[in-house]
Every structure is written in C-alpha cells, then in structure tokens.
Amino acid sequence: MAAGFRSWIADRFGDDSRPSYLVSCSWCTSIWMAAAMTAAMHWAGGSLALQLATTALSLSYVAGLASRWLD
C-alpha cells in the first residue's frame, strides 16, 4: 500500500522532488505518522490503543533525534 503511494508521488512530482523525499524518508514518515496519530487520538477521545501508538511513535522520533545528536 505505501509503496504504491510512494510510486505515485514519484511519478507525479519526480524522483528528486521534495514530496518524493518526504514520503520516502523514514525519518520524515515517522513525523507524519506521529502527527496523524496525535490527531486521531484527539478525535477518538484518547483511547488506550491510540495513546500507546502515539507514545511509541513519539519515542521513535525522540530516538531518531537523539541518534543525530549523539553521532
């Protein structure tokens, strides 16, 4: 599913475009997913499953950020 979306973006905007980079960069994708999960958690009333998913994505972001600072 995601590969098809990435291919569609690359075909539409080109392989070296900013939109292609944003959907193929794992660092960028985790940010978009965290934003989507945060919005979903807000609208769903904060169910436990969404809280866990949002926390996991947030920790993923923090780990990526820390790895950049520590390198």
Buried (B, 14 or more C-beta within 10 A) or exposed (E): EEEEEBEEBBEEBEEEEEEBBBBBEEEEBBBEBBEEBBEEBEEEEEEEEBEEBBEEBBEBBEEEEEEEEEE
